[in-house]
Amino acid sequence: MTEGFATPVAHPMEKFQRQVRSLVQSKAVKPTDSIWKIALLYGEEWQHWKRELEEFEFSMQDPIGDLLAVESWDES
């Protein structure tokens, strides 16, 4: 019997980070823009993401580039 390898589940912030990176690549926002600028693009979902970002000690004035620079969203 062979054992399958469990695929690690990506942290929700990794998905958010990929979405934000896509926004930067599409020129909707710049890495130097403040994080609050993406709030306008997320609408009702923004309150959830804002709380997540604050848990990782981001402020809404931090540049988007700081969010994109995170290599690991480990909460331990």
N, C-alpha and C positions, 0 to 999 in steps of 0.2 A: 504494500500500500504506500502510495506517495503522499506526502503532506504538501498541501499548497502553501504558497507564501502569502501572508496577509499583506494586502496593499495598504500602506499607511494612509490614513485619511488626512487630507490637507486641512490646515487650520483655516477657518473662514476668512481670516485676515489675508491669507495668501491669495484667495480668490479676489478679494477686494483690491489688493495690491495689483494684481494682473489687470483688473478692469481700469484702475487708475493709470497704469502704464499704457494701456491702450488709448486712453483719453489723451495722454501726452503725445503718443506717437501720431495720433490723428490731428494734433495741433488744437484740440478743443481747450486745453489748458497747457501751461508751461511749467517746467519743474520749479521755476522761481516763484510761481504764483502761490499764494497762501492756500492752505487746505480748505478754508471756508468756501473757496470758489467752486469746489466740486459739490458742495451742498446744493447749489442751484440745479445741478444735473441729476441729483438723486431723489429729489422731491420727498415724498413721505417716508422713504427708506432711510433718509439722512439721520434721523434721531438715533436709530439703532447703530449706524456706523460711527456717529459722533461719540456715543458712549464707549464703543469698542476702542476708538482712537484715544479717548481720554484715559481708559484703563491702561493703555501703553504709554501714558504720559505725553501724548501729543497735545498741542494747543491748536486752535483753529488758525492761529497766525503763523504757525510753522510752515516752511516751504514744502510743497508737494514732493520735491526731491528728497527730503528727509524720510518721508514715508516710503519712497521707492528704494531707498538705500538699506532698508531693514533686510537682513539676510535670514533671520529666523524669528518666528512668532511664538517661540516656546514660552509657555506661561509658568514654568516650574521655578 
